[in-house]
Amino acid sequence: MTADTEAQIGGDLFAVARTGRDGSRVLIGDVRGKGLAAIGEANVVLGAFREGVRRCESLSALVRAMEDSVSADLEDVADTDRDPGEHFVTALVLDLPDATRQGTMISCGHPAPLLLHDGAVALLESGTPNSPLGLSSLHAPQFRSDSFAFADGDTLLLYTDGVTEARSPQGVFYPLAERAATFPPAGPEALLQHLLRDVVAHTGGRLADDVAVLAIERLPARTGGTAPARPGT
């Protein structure tokens, strides 16, 4: 779900793709900066993700391919005249196989996802975080993945920092994990609609930043087969 009508134009992005290997790969990211140039930068990342999903076996190979593409192409579309600073993209990339109740993720400077499980909310912080995409010239990223349990009925909540940095009129940041624990059980679409209403109410009716949120629920396996995760955006 993107709250484009409630916020300024920015570079928040997400994508979900089937791998052809009985699973799904998921991307959520946030381009530094705003405006039309940020949309162009987001398209570079999305294109690299979609191309890499088709040809990269491992999650680390996919993220490395994305890093190579972003490092090579980002400055070509960035508005370096108006914004001469560094250009980079925070990203979280996940691999969610159909047949196993476990997922893997690689975080490149992006906020950690939430896992909603049996009424409890857990922050899935990466033990091996990487720098944002586009900064490989400053270091040699390893792109190690983190594993997490993802059982039937669980929901992953992915988001950009426009959610957690949304402020109340008194200057209080939106407490996402705390608020998510109070939401009634619902499917992905209903969860996201509830969340957006809650964030807007917290801010007093207006978001100051662009927002992207993605909820992914693992469905029980069908008899004699498997079922993919069900996303809501």
HUGIMO-V566719 format. One record per helix or strand of 2 or more residues. SS is the DSSP state (H for helix, E for strand). FROM is the first residue (numbers start at 1). TO is the last residue. If there is no record, write none. Layout:
<<SS,FROM,TO> <SS,FROM,TO>>
This chain:
<<H,4,6> <E,10,18> <E,23,34> <H,36,55> <H,59,77> <E,89,97> <E,102,109> <E,113,117> <E,120,124> <H,136,138> <E,146,149> <E,155,159> <H,161,164> <H,176,180> <H,188,203> <E,212,218> <E,229,232>>
